[in-house]
Amino acid sequence: MVFPFEKWASLYSSPFNEQFYQDIAATLLGKIKGHPRSILEVGAGTGAATELLQRRYPEASIIATEPVEEMLKYCQKRALPGVRLLPLSAGELAFLGSRFDLVLGNICYHWFPRGTLKILRDILAPQGQLALSIPIQVREKADGNLILLEVARKIKGVNRPGKLKTLAQLRREFSPLFSSLWIEAHSVEESHPPERLTLLLRVRGSFHFLFGEKGAEAEKMFLEMASAHKQINFRWNFALVVARP
Ligand SMILES: C[S@@+](CC[C@H](N)C(=O)[O-])C[C@H]1O[C@@H](n2cnc3c(N)ncnc32)[C@H](O)[C@@H]1O
C-alpha cells in the first residue's frame, strides 16, 4: 500500500499540523490511568504524540513504531531519550509478546487492516490499556464537511482505502475483545481559507483515505467548491477509546 504520508511527511511535520495532533493526543493521555512502565506506540508518524508520551512518562520504556520511513525520519530527529524507534506496521507487532502496560495509537487506527485490533489486544499485559483516538463520522457537519460530502456524491466508482465508522460501529467492534471499554466522542473545529484547508486535508491523508486513487481529483473538486468561501469551518470528529483486555 502506498501511503500519502510518504509524500507529505515534511508538511506533516510543520509545527501547526503537529500541534493539532498533539492536542488530540494530550486529551487521550488525560484518560489513561496509573503509571505505565512499558509503552508501545503504533503509527507514531513524525513523533508528535511520542514526544508527549516521553514527557509524561519519563521513567517508562517506550517503543514507537511507524511503517513509513519518511515519517520515521522526523521521529529520529527529535530528542526522545529512552524511546526506541522501530520501522513496523501495526500488523507486524505480534512477535513483541504480551507485555505492554500501554499501547497507544493517535489518529492511525482507521488506516489499519481488518484483524489488527486483536493483535493490539494480544500485546497488552493482563492489566494493560489500549488507548486510541480514531476519526469517526457524525451527523453534525460544518461547511467544509458538507463540501467534502458533496465531492463524495459527485465522484463515482471510488475504490476507497477506507470509510469512517460511527461511534456505535466502533463500540460493536471493540466490545467483544475487551472486558472494559471506555469510548467517547470528541471534536475539534478549525477555520481556514480554502487553499489552507485543502492543503491540511491532503497532508492529513483525508483525500487519499476517502477517495483512494481518485484523491487528486477529489482534492481539485474540493478546492473549486471551497473557493466560493473566504474562510471555511471544518469539524474533525474523533472517538477516544481506552480498553482493557
Ligand atoms: C494521521 S498520521 C498520525 C501520526 C501520529 N500518530 C501523530 O499523532 O501525529 C497516521 C499514521 O498512521 C500510519 N499508518 C498507516 N497505516 C499503518 C499501519 N498499517 N500500521 C501502522 N501505522 C500505520 C501512517 O504511516 C501515519 O504515520
Ligand as a Chemical Component Dictionary entry (heavy atoms), coordinates in Angstrom:
data_LIG
# 
_chem_comp.id                   LIG 
_chem_comp.type                 NON-POLYMER 
_chem_comp.pdbx_formal_charge   0 
_chem_comp.three_letter_code    LIG 
# 
loop_
_chem_comp_atom.comp_id 
_chem_comp_atom.atom_id 
_chem_comp_atom.alt_atom_id 
_chem_comp_atom.type_symbol 
_chem_comp_atom.charge 
_chem_comp_atom.model_Cartn_x 
_chem_comp_atom.model_Cartn_y 
_chem_comp_atom.model_Cartn_z 
_chem_comp_atom.pdbx_ordinal 
LIG C1  C1  C 0  -2.506 10.789 10.710 1  
LIG S1  S1  S 1  -0.973 10.000 10.954 2  
LIG C2  C2  C 0  -0.813 10.074 12.747 3  
LIG C3  C3  C 0  0.626  10.025 13.160 4  
LIG C4  C4  C 0  0.889  10.209 14.650 5  
LIG N1  N1  N 0  0.245  9.186  15.442 6  
LIG C5  C5  C 0  0.501  11.585 15.147 7  
LIG O1  O1  O 0  -0.191 11.685 16.151 8  
LIG O2  O2  O -1 0.926  12.580 14.510 9  
LIG C6  C6  C 0  -1.346 8.282  10.681 10 
LIG C7  C7  C 0  -0.115 7.403  10.774 11 
LIG O3  O3  O 0  -0.526 6.031  10.714 12 
LIG C8  C8  C 0  0.467  5.332  9.991  13 
LIG N2  N2  N 0  -0.095 4.069  9.486  14 
LIG C9  C9  C 0  -0.898 3.864  8.428  15 
LIG N3  N3  N 0  -1.144 2.551  8.268  16 
LIG C10 C10 C 0  -0.488 1.913  9.254  17 
LIG C11 C11 C 0  -0.359 0.542  9.637  18 
LIG N4  N4  N 0  -0.967 -0.443 8.971  19 
LIG N5  N5  N 0  0.395  0.259  10.724 20 
LIG C12 C12 C 0  0.997  1.231  11.436 21 
LIG N6  N6  N 0  0.916  2.539  11.114 22 
LIG C13 C13 C 0  0.185  2.876  10.038 23 
LIG C14 C14 C 0  0.849  6.304  8.888  24 
LIG O4  O4  O 0  2.072  5.974  8.265  25 
LIG C15 C15 C 0  0.872  7.625  9.636  26 
LIG O5  O5  O 0  2.137  7.905  10.155 27 
# 
loop_
_chem_comp_bond.comp_id 
_chem_comp_bond.atom_id_1 
_chem_comp_bond.atom_id_2 
_chem_comp_bond.value_order 
_chem_comp_bond.pdbx_ordinal 
LIG C1  S1  SING 1  
LIG S1  C2  SING 2  
LIG S1  C6  SING 3  
LIG C2  C3  SING 4  
LIG C3  C4  SING 5  
LIG C4  N1  SING 6  
LIG C4  C5  SING 7  
LIG C5  O1  DOUB 8  
LIG C5  O2  SING 9  
LIG C6  C7  SING 10 
LIG C7  O3  SING 11 
LIG C7  C15 SING 12 
LIG O3  C8  SING 13 
LIG C8  N2  SING 14 
LIG C8  C14 SING 15 
LIG N2  C9  SING 16 
LIG N2  C13 SING 17 
LIG C9  N3  DOUB 18 
LIG N3  C10 SING 19 
LIG C10 C11 SING 20 
LIG C10 C13 DOUB 21 
LIG C11 N4  SING 22 
LIG C11 N5  DOUB 23 
LIG N5  C12 SING 24 
LIG C12 N6  DOUB 25 
LIG N6  C13 SING 26 
LIG C14 O4  SING 27 
LIG C14 C15 SING 28 
LIG C15 O5  SING 29 
# 
